[in-house]
């Protein structure tokens, strides 16, 4: 069976990467092959998760690098590993228009809100959940979308809603959105995108 050679880009703990690895191990990603984990930080725990799963790991350091040098490093890894699809899983850098244009409908991102709500510049990590709570929304969730040149502006692949509970803090809400939405729809969307690539 043909599989799509996939790289996962990370910056931190790698919980979404773990969800992808677990889905793969459970047989839910038959058309996806993880060939690289690329971290923008050398101290990211996600690198350890990748190693444990037997996936080659790489570091393209964002700190102290220009955007151009940083992206050049990522591209050289992607080309060397013959990557066909990219999944951004807690990746904290916004990729340039030039980079994104090289991989049309080949880059997926998971965002911890129901886009277009609470998306775009400045909306990442806990900031998203702080904003949702500040607005008093009763329902939030997660979105997996294709990445284009507009931050959080690409075509939506999947969304899943999560209820906001009384007494939620940004931290408790973040956890629930991960468990009830992100970790479920990210693997599903990766398999859908891989099938689309294989059918071309």
C-alpha positions in Angstrom: 0.0 0.0 0.0 1.4 3.4 -0.9 1.8 5.9 1.9 2.4 9.6 2.0 5.8 10.5 3.4 5.0 12.9 6.2 7.0 15.3 8.4 5.6 16.6 11.8 6.8 20.1 12.8 6.9 20.8 16.5 8.1 23.3 19.1 7.2 22.0 22.5 5.9 19.0 24.4 4.6 17.2 21.4 1.2 16.0 22.7 -0.4 16.3 19.2 2.6 14.4 17.8 1.9 11.7 20.4 -1.8 11.6 19.3 -0.6 11.0 15.7 1.9 8.3 16.8 -0.9 6.6 18.8 -3.3 6.8 15.9 -0.7 5.3 13.6 0.0 2.5 16.1 -3.7 1.8 16.3 -3.9 1.3 12.5 -5.9 4.6 11.9 -3.4 6.1 9.5 -2.9 3.4 6.8 -1.8 6.0 4.2 0.5 8.1 6.3 4.2 7.3 7.0 6.0 9.5 9.5 9.5 10.1 8.1 10.6 13.1 10.1 10.0 15.1 13.3 11.4 18.6 12.9 11.6 20.9 16.0 12.2 24.6 16.1 13.8 24.1 19.5 16.5 21.7 20.5 15.0 21.3 24.0 11.5 20.3 22.8 10.2 17.1 24.5 8.5 16.3 21.2 12.0 15.2 19.9 12.1 12.5 22.6 8.6 11.3 21.6 9.7 11.0 18.0 12.8 9.1 18.9 10.8 6.7 21.1 8.5 6.0 18.1 11.5 5.3 15.8 10.9 8.4 13.7 14.0 10.3 12.5 14.3 13.6 14.5 15.8 16.9 13.4 16.3 20.4 14.8 16.0 23.6 12.8 16.7 26.2 15.4 14.4 29.3 15.2 16.2 31.3 17.9 19.0 33.4 16.6 18.2 32.6 13.0 16.5 34.7 10.4 13.2 33.5 9.0 15.0 32.8 5.7 17.8 30.7 7.2 15.3 28.9 9.5 13.1 27.9 6.6 16.0 27.0 4.4 17.1 24.5 7.0 13.6 23.0 7.2 13.3 22.8 3.4 16.7 21.0 3.2 15.4 18.3 5.6 12.1 18.0 3.8 13.8 17.6 0.5 16.4 15.1 1.8 13.6 13.0 3.4 11.4 13.3 0.3 8.5 14.7 2.3 5.1 14.9 0.6 3.0 16.2 3.5 3.6 18.4 6.5 1.7 18.5 9.8 2.2 21.4 12.1 1.6 20.1 15.6 2.1 22.8 18.2 4.6 24.5 15.8 5.1 28.0 17.1 6.5 29.7 14.0 4.5 31.2 11.2 5.8 30.0 7.8 6.4 32.5 5.0 4.3 32.8 1.9 7.2 31.5 -0.2 7.5 28.4 2.0 3.7 27.7 2.0 3.5 28.1 -1.8 5.9 25.2 -2.3 3.4 22.8 -0.6 -0.1 23.8 -1.7 -2.7 21.7 0.1 0.1 19.7 1.6 0.5 21.5 5.0 -2.0 20.9 7.8 -2.3 22.8 11.0 -4.3 22.2 14.2 -5.7 25.3 15.9 -7.3 25.2 19.4 -10.5 27.1 18.5 -13.3 26.9 16.0 -11.9 29.1 13.2 -12.5 31.8 12.1 -13.0 32.6 15.8 -9.9 33.3 17.8 -7.5 32.8 14.9 -4.7 34.8 13.3 -1.7 36.7 14.6 -1.2 36.4 18.4 -3.7 33.6 18.8 -1.7 30.6 19.9 -1.3 28.3 22.9 -3.1 29.6 26.0 -3.8 33.0 24.5 -6.6 31.3 22.4 -8.3 29.9 25.5 -7.8 33.1 27.5 -9.6 35.0 24.6 -12.4 32.5 24.4 -13.1 32.7 28.2 -12.8 36.5 28.1 -15.5 36.6 25.4 -17.7 34.2 27.4 -18.2 31.7 24.6 -20.1 28.6 25.7 -18.7 26.4 23.0 -15.1 26.3 21.6 -13.2 23.4 20.0 -10.4 22.7 17.5 -9.9 23.1 13.8 -7.6 21.3 11.4 -7.0 23.4 8.2 -4.7 23.6 5.2 -2.0 26.2 5.7 -1.9 29.1 3.2 -0.2 32.5 3.3 -2.8 33.9 5.8 -2.3 32.9 9.4 -5.1 30.4 10.3 -6.8 31.4 7.0 -6.6 28.2 5.0 -9.4 25.9 4.0 -10.9 24.0 6.9 -10.6 20.2 6.8 -12.3 19.2 10.1 -13.7 20.9 13.2 -14.9 19.5 16.5 -16.8 21.4 19.2 -16.1 21.3 22.9 -18.3 22.7 25.7 -16.9 25.4 28.0 -17.6 24.4 31.6 -18.4 26.7 34.5 -15.2 27.5 36.4 -12.9 26.7 33.4 -9.5 28.3 33.4 -7.4 28.7 30.3 -5.4 25.6 31.4 -8.4 23.3 32.1 -10.0 24.4 28.8 -6.8 23.8 26.9 -6.6 20.3 28.2 -10.2 19.5 27.4 -9.9 20.9 23.9 -6.8 18.7 23.3 -8.4 15.6 24.7 -11.8 16.0 23.2 -11.0 17.6 19.8 -7.4 18.1 18.8 -6.1 14.6 19.4 -9.2 13.1 17.6 -9.4 15.3 14.5 -5.7 15.8 13.7 -5.1 12.1 12.9 -8.4 12.0 11.0 -7.5 15.0 8.9 -4.0 13.7 8.2 -5.4 10.5 6.8 -8.0 12.4 4.7 -5.2 14.7 3.3 -3.0 11.7 2.5 -5.8 10.0 0.6 -6.3 13.2 -1.4 -2.6 13.3 -2.3 -2.6 9.7 -3.3 -5.6 10.1 -5.5 -3.9 12.9 -7.6 
